Amino acid sequence: MSNESAPQPALEKLADSLQQTVNGIFQAGGVPGKKARNFLNGVWLGHALHPLLTDVPVGAWTTAAALDLLSGADDKSDLAAGADAAVGLGILGAVGAAVAGITDWSDTYGEERSIGLTHMLLNVGSLGAYSLSFLLRKNGQRKLGVALSLAAYGTTAFSSYLGGELVFRIGSMVNHTAFHEKPGEWTELMDEADLPENTLHKADANGAPVLVVKQGNEVYALHDICSHAGGPLNEGQLEGDTVVCPWHGSRFCLKDGKVIDGPATFDAPTYEVRREAGKIEVRHVSSH
């Protein structure tokens, strides 16, 4: 029996290479690289930036397709000029969406990574086709440019479908704590004597996993599930008054659950803490 592993599929090799390159670029950037990554993930926005940016190329190219069809054979009409401008706007928007998208994708694996890679390659193909279409339109070959952009629009539509698969079926970049039950009433969690200082401790609050940390006279409690991909925060690293997820390095503030570093974009749910007769009790603090 051979000890050699099966050859890695070409797309898997490509995915490995791309992820290593993207992550290497951000890591080489040091603190500015981390800030750039946080910006592209959408930490400042409170949810992923990529879906917001995709509205620009999809909307612009939909407008271009409609204006191209309405203008017919009249290459000199205002409709034709509007279509050409919409193609150009879509190209600019697609570049921004691509940069944010590949940043999110660099932290994926498994089926999410495979579908995301296909989604990305289709988008790159569409961007290339639209760029060529724009050049053809500006160089007197508008009919060929229109035909090319209409074909690219079909590719964009299918790629958008795959984007929906990533979000709605697989849960890419959604809030993985959104549908977890959390106790809204005071719930006994554990004996305070059983909680060592400066350790990440997991406890159960009527079925809800809670991360508990004691620092000095303060006890902090967060939902133990990382909002980015569901990682167990209690298995991560305690760094000062923050916890770092063991899966992708998202960093949350223990005091208020705020995201400090992505790829997470949703804050960690927090719990109020009180001490009663040597017991630690918690209740969920709703943000709405």
N, C-alpha and C positions, 0 to 999 in steps of 0.2 A: 504494500500500500504506500503510495507516494506521500511524502511529508510536505510537498510543495502546495502552497495555497492556490486557489483558483485565480486566474488572472482577473484583475480589477477592470470592470467595464470602463470604456473611454469617458463616458459622462461622469462617472465617479472620480476618475483621475482629474478631470477638468474641475469638478467641484472642489476637490481637495486643494488643487493648485490655486484656484481663485480665492478660497477662504484663507489660505495661508498668506496670500499676497495682500488681501484687504486687511486682515488682522495685523500683519507685519507693518503695513503703512501706518496704521493708527498707533501701534505700540512704539514705533520709531519716532512718532511725533511727541512723545512724552505727555506733559500736561496739556499743551495745546491740542495734541492729537485726541486726548480723552475728551476735551471740551468740544472738539469738532464732532466726535462720535456721538456724544450726548445730544448735540444740536440736531444731527441727522436722524437719530433715533426718535426725537420728539420729546425728550425729557422736559424741556421748557414749555411744551405745548400741553402736556398732560395726556397725550395719546400719540400714536405713531404719526410721523410727518409724511411718510410715503403716500398713504391713501389720499391725503389732501392734495398733494402735488400732482397725482395722476389725473385729477379732474381737468387740469390745464390741457395736456395733450389730447385726452379723450374728447373733451368739449370742443377744442379748436379743430381737431381733425373731423369730428362729426359735422361741424359748421362748414368746413372746407368741402366735404363730400356733398352736402346739400347744395351749396352754392355752385359747385362744379356741374351738378346735374341740372340745376335751374338755368345756368348760363348757356348750356348746349354748345353749339359750335361758335358762339360769339366770343372770341378770345379777347376782344377789346372792351367788353362791358364792365360795368362797375361790379357785377356779380363775380366775374372772373378775377378781377383785381382783389376783391374781398377774399375769395377762395385762396389765392396765392398768399395773401397776408396771414390767413388762418393757418396755412401749412407751416409758415415760418414761425408763428407763435407756438404752435404745437411742438416743433423741434426744440425750441428753447425750453419749454416746460418739460419735455421728455428727458432732457439731460439732467435737470434737477431731480426729477422723480427717480431716474436710474441711480443716481448717486445715493439718495436716501434708501432706495430699495435694496441695493447691494449691501449697504451697511446693516440693515435688518437681517438680510439673508445670511450674512457671515456668521451668525450665531445659531444657525439651524442645523438639523441632522435628520437622517432617516427619510421618511416620505415627504416631510415638509421641505427638506433640502432638495430632493429630486424634483418635486413639482415646482418649487421656487426657481430652480435652475432652468427648467423648461420655459417657465413664465419669463424669465430674464432673457433667455436667448431669443425668444419670439419678439420681445420688445426691442432688443438690439437690432434684429432684422427689420422690424417696422421702422425704427429710427433711421436706419441706413437707407431704406427705400424712400422714405419721405424726404430725406436730405437730397437724394438723387433726383426725386421728383421736383423739388424746389429749384435745383440747378437747371433742369430741363425746361421748366416753365420760364425761367429768366433768360434762357438762351434760345428762345424761339421754337422750342419743341413742346409746346404746352399740351397738345393732345396726348403725346406719349407720357408726359409728366402726370396728367390727370389719370390715365389708365393705371400707371404705376401706383399712384396714391390710393386709388380705389381698391386695388389688390391688397395694399398694405393695410387698409382700413379693416379688411376681413381678418387679417392676422392680428391686428390690435384687438378686435372684438373677441377672438378666441383666447388671446392672452389675458384679457380682462376677465373672462370666464374662469380661467385658472386662478387668477387673483382672488376671485370669490370663493373658489374651492379652498384656497389657503386659509382664508379668514373664517368662513362660515362652517366648513366641515372639519378642518384640522385645528382651527383656533390660533392661527399665527398672529402674534402681537395683540391678542385680545386680553382682557383682564381675567386672569385665571382664578381670582378670588370672588368674582362678581356673584356667583350663584351658590356660594358656601353659606350655610346657616351659621349665624353668630348670635350668641346669647345677648339679648337686650336687657335682661334683668341681672341683678347681682348673682353671680354663680361662684360657688366655692371651687377653688382651683387646686390648692395644695397647702401643706403645712409650710409656713415660712422657714422653719428650722431645716427643712429639706432642700432649701434653695441656696446653693453655694454662690459666693460673690464672683462677679465677672466671668460667668459661664453662660453658654447658650443652653437653656433648659426647655424641653418640650413638655407641655402639660395638656390635659384634655378638659375642655369646658363644655360638658353635655354634648360631646361628639365633635366640637370645633377644636382643631389643633391650634394651640397658643404657644408662642415663643415668649418665655419669661426670662428677664435678665435683671439681676440685682447689682446696683452700683452704688456703694455707700449707703445712704439712707433711702435711696430711690429704687423703686421696682417698676420696670417697664414691661409692657405686654403688647405684642403685635400678633396678627394672624401669621401662623407659621408657614404659609404657602407663598412663594414668590409670585407676584402678579404677572411676571413676564412669561414663564413657562411652567410654573407649578413646582419649582424646586423647593426642597425642605430647608428653610432658613436655619433651623437648629443644627444642621450639619455644616454650616458655613463658618465664617470667621468673624470674631468680635474684634473690631478695631475702633478703640475709643468709644464714642457713643453711637457707633454705627454697626450694622451687621451686613456682611457681604455674602450674597447667595453663592453656594458652591458650584452651581451649574454654569452660569455665564457671567458672574461677577457683578450683578446688579447690587447697588449699595443703598440701604435704607437707614434713615435716622430713627433711633430707638424712641426718641421723645414724641415724635408726631407722625412717624411712618413715611415721611416725605422721601421721594426718590432723589438721591444725590448723584448717582451714576447709573446709566442704562446698562443693558438694553431695556430694562423695565421702564415704562412710562407712567404706570398707574401706581399711586401711593399704596403702601401696605396698610390694610385696615388696623386701627389701633383699639386698645381696650383701656377703659378706666380701671385703676387698681385701688383697692382699699384693703386694710388689714383689720381683721376682726378675730379676737380671741386666739391669736397665734396662727390664724388662717389667712391665706391670700385669696381675695375674691376679685372677680373681674366682670365687666359688662362692656359690650361693644359700643363704641362711640360712632354714631352715624354721621357721615359728612354732609347729609342732606336734611 
